């Protein structure tokens, strides 16, 4: 691996950190120490790295950078959802969202309901959770018709360091929140789950996503379980095949944004389907290796009059038959640039009931952050367009 003169420490896995520190004439274990400070403790101040000799700290000061993203704006919803707008070094904007869940019994979905074989959420109380939705690209190239991110177009891939930096910002923020803060009151007191469901198609940037996951799951880093990380795809079939090659010990959960039961509808709302049809996508999912008691999540964004019919509810269980899976129903988050509507509650409930009659494990994801820029990409788009922003909204 080649290193630039100014190495961004947040962009190195532990093994890369060990290799780099050796190029400075140091022992490999010094790389472990630096990695623990930067990724495990979120410390970027070299003077705080007290187990490193002063000459080494001075050498590092001359050769490293450690801050790939800056927090630019934040919105707080009445339900405790927090949306962060982060600025890259060249002034582009991405988003990350903190989604609290207080637990309790019910059939609302969180992205790791049933992870590690948990009892289905409809039958048992869930643990309080705080899920972070993170971005993998600046913008997105897939042009899904219902997604606000599509309006930004594709900017560039995020580096592993920029992906991990989103998590570092969130962990630091949550640690600083008082107990009475709406986000803390509505969920766990620390970050519990990560979902690659923000801006961008993660499997278009799989190399950097894999490196970010290696950092996030490292015992000397954030030390998150792969089972508490979910990678979502709009249906990039070759990417699913490559993702299947990740060693099981490091492989996160797979989620697929399906959103239709016919190619005709999916072609219209998700242009990626014109290249890989539903049958191709489901064949790749069926070939995806799953360990015992793990499932694929199918996300289904409900659009009024488009994909929420009884016929759709009858077709979906047939399409997914034989795949260990669950379905997350997501009532659409409206934004003014898309010609869709959120279905009425009675339609959503009827759709869910029909899926259950068809034998599917199905959960309803409550709309979150409706009082702020809820749809993915909206807050970043306001930054790109230099629109005025109310940075904090609370009760």
Beta strands, then each sheet from edge to edge (+ up, - down):
strand 1: 7-8
strand 2: 64-65
strand 3: 69-76
strand 4: 82-88
strand 5: 93-101
strand 6: 129-133
strand 7: 137-139
strand 8: 154-157
strand 9: 193-196
strand 10: 229-233
strand 11: 253-257
strand 12: 296-302
strand 13: 325-331
strand 14: 362-365
sheet 1: 1+ 2+
sheet 2: 3+ 4- 5+ 6- 9- 10- 11- 12- 13- 14-
sheet 3: 7+ 8-
end
